[in-house]
């Protein structure tokens, strides 16, 4: 992500404005850990479209799930989730 920022592919004047990667107690609870679940959220602001894109990665024992959400803010837009597969957004 830092390389993309340096190449000018992301918005912002510093890396912290352009992207974040969250992988801590706010994404993965102790119950998740005990269940073999690991959650990562990657957010970035590409030059176009002019909105923040969030990608949620969930590693389950033996498999991985990825979903993406586009929104104007840095929080996850509640209720709408879009998978990497083409199609329309679906309600949770």
NUMARBA-510044 format. One record per residue (C-alpha): residue in three letters; x, y, z. Coordinates in steps of 0.2 Angstrom, whole numbers, plus 5000, padded with zeros to 4 digits. Layout:
residues N
<pt r="ALA" c1="X" c2="Y" c3="Z"/>
...
END
This chain:
residues 92
<pt r="UNK" c1="5000" c2="5000" c3="5000"/>
<pt r="UNK" c1="5014" c2="5012" c3="5004"/>
<pt r="UNK" c1="5022" c2="5009" c3="4987"/>
<pt r="UNK" c1="5005" c2="5013" c3="4979"/>
<pt r="UNK" c1="5004" c2="5029" c3="4989"/>
<pt r="UNK" c1="5021" c2="5034" c3="4983"/>
<pt r="UNK" c1="5017" c2="5030" c3="4965"/>
<pt r="UNK" c1="5002" c2="5042" c3="4967"/>
<pt r="UNK" c1="4988" c2="5029" c3="4965"/>
<pt r="UNK" c1="4980" c2="5034" c3="4982"/>
<pt r="UNK" c1="4973" c2="5051" c3="4988"/>
<pt r="UNK" c1="4980" c2="5060" c3="5003"/>
<pt r="UNK" c1="4996" c2="5069" c3="5008"/>
<pt r="UNK" c1="5002" c2="5056" c3="5019"/>
<pt r="UNK" c1="5000" c2="5037" c3="5020"/>
<pt r="UNK" c1="4989" c2="5038" c3="5035"/>
<pt r="UNK" c1="4976" c2="5048" c3="5025"/>
<pt r="UNK" c1="4978" c2="5036" c3="5010"/>
<pt r="UNK" c1="4975" c2="5019" c3="5018"/>
<pt r="UNK" c1="4974" c2="5009" c3="5034"/>
<pt r="UNK" c1="4976" c2="4991" c3="5038"/>
<pt r="UNK" c1="4967" c2="4986" c3="5054"/>
<pt r="UNK" c1="4970" c2="4969" c3="5063"/>
<pt r="UNK" c1="4968" c2="4970" c3="5081"/>
<pt r="UNK" c1="4955" c2="4968" c3="5095"/>
<pt r="UNK" c1="4943" c2="4979" c3="5085"/>
<pt r="UNK" c1="4942" c2="4967" c3="5071"/>
<pt r="UNK" c1="4945" c2="4950" c3="5080"/>
<pt r="UNK" c1="4937" c2="4946" c3="5096"/>
<pt r="UNK" c1="4944" c2="4933" c3="5109"/>
<pt r="UNK" c1="4929" c2="4922" c3="5104"/>
<pt r="UNK" c1="4935" c2="4924" c3="5086"/>
<pt r="UNK" c1="4952" c2="4918" c3="5090"/>
<pt r="UNK" c1="4946" c2="4903" c3="5100"/>
<pt r="UNK" c1="4935" c2="4899" c3="5085"/>
<pt r="UNK" c1="4950" c2="4900" c3="5073"/>
<pt r="UNK" c1="4944" c2="4916" c3="5065"/>
<pt r="UNK" c1="4956" c2="4930" c3="5060"/>
<pt r="UNK" c1="4949" c2="4947" c3="5053"/>
<pt r="UNK" c1="4958" c2="4960" c3="5044"/>
<pt r="UNK" c1="4951" c2="4977" c3="5037"/>
<pt r="UNK" c1="4960" c2="4986" c3="5023"/>
<pt r="UNK" c1="4954" c2="5003" c3="5019"/>
<pt r="UNK" c1="4961" c2="5014" c3="5005"/>
<pt r="UNK" c1="4956" c2="5030" c3="4995"/>
<pt r="UNK" c1="4960" c2="5027" c3="4977"/>
<pt r="UNK" c1="4961" c2="5043" c3="4965"/>
<pt r="UNK" c1="4945" c2="5037" c3="4956"/>
<pt r="UNK" c1="4932" c2="5034" c3="4962"/>
<pt r="UNK" c1="4933" c2="5048" c3="4975"/>
<pt r="UNK" c1="4927" c2="5037" c3="4990"/>
<pt r="UNK" c1="4935" c2="5026" c3="5003"/>
<pt r="UNK" c1="4936" c2="5007" c3="4998"/>
<pt r="UNK" c1="4935" c2="4995" c3="5012"/>
<pt r="UNK" c1="4940" c2="4976" c3="5010"/>
<pt r="UNK" c1="4936" c2="4964" c3="5024"/>
<pt r="UNK" c1="4947" c2="4948" c3="5024"/>
<pt r="UNK" c1="4942" c2="4934" c3="5036"/>
<pt r="UNK" c1="4953" c2="4919" c3="5038"/>
<pt r="UNK" c1="4944" c2="4904" c3="5044"/>
<pt r="UNK" c1="4953" c2="4888" c3="5048"/>
<pt r="UNK" c1="4957" c2="4881" c3="5031"/>
<pt r="UNK" c1="4948" c2="4895" c3="5021"/>
<pt r="UNK" c1="4947" c2="4914" c3="5017"/>
<pt r="UNK" c1="4933" c2="4925" c3="5014"/>
<pt r="UNK" c1="4934" c2="4943" c3="5006"/>
<pt r="UNK" c1="4921" c2="4956" c3="5004"/>
<pt r="UNK" c1="4923" c2="4974" c3="4999"/>
<pt r="UNK" c1="4912" c2="4990" c3="5003"/>
<pt r="UNK" c1="4913" c2="5007" c3="4995"/>
<pt r="UNK" c1="4908" c2="5022" c3="5006"/>
<pt r="UNK" c1="4912" c2="5040" c3="5009"/>
<pt r="UNK" c1="4919" c2="5037" c3="5027"/>
<pt r="UNK" c1="4932" c2="5027" c3="5035"/>
<pt r="UNK" c1="4920" c2="5016" c3="5044"/>
<pt r="UNK" c1="4912" c2="5001" c3="5037"/>
<pt r="UNK" c1="4895" c2="5005" c3="5029"/>
<pt r="UNK" c1="4882" c2="4995" c3="5039"/>
<pt r="UNK" c1="4870" c2="4983" c3="5030"/>
<pt r="UNK" c1="4878" c2="4983" c3="5013"/>
<pt r="UNK" c1="4892" c2="4970" c3="5008"/>
<pt r="UNK" c1="4899" c2="4966" c3="4991"/>
<pt r="UNK" c1="4909" c2="4951" c3="4987"/>
<pt r="UNK" c1="4924" c2="4951" c3="4975"/>
<pt r="UNK" c1="4912" c2="4942" c3="4962"/>
<pt r="UNK" c1="4903" c2="4954" c3="4950"/>
<pt r="UNK" c1="4885" c2="4958" c3="4955"/>
<pt r="UNK" c1="4875" c2="4970" c3="4965"/>
<pt r="UNK" c1="4877" c2="4973" c3="4983"/>
<pt r="UNK" c1="4868" c2="4962" c3="4995"/>
<pt r="UNK" c1="4860" c2="4965" c3="5012"/>
<pt r="UNK" c1="4868" c2="4957" c3="5026"/>
END
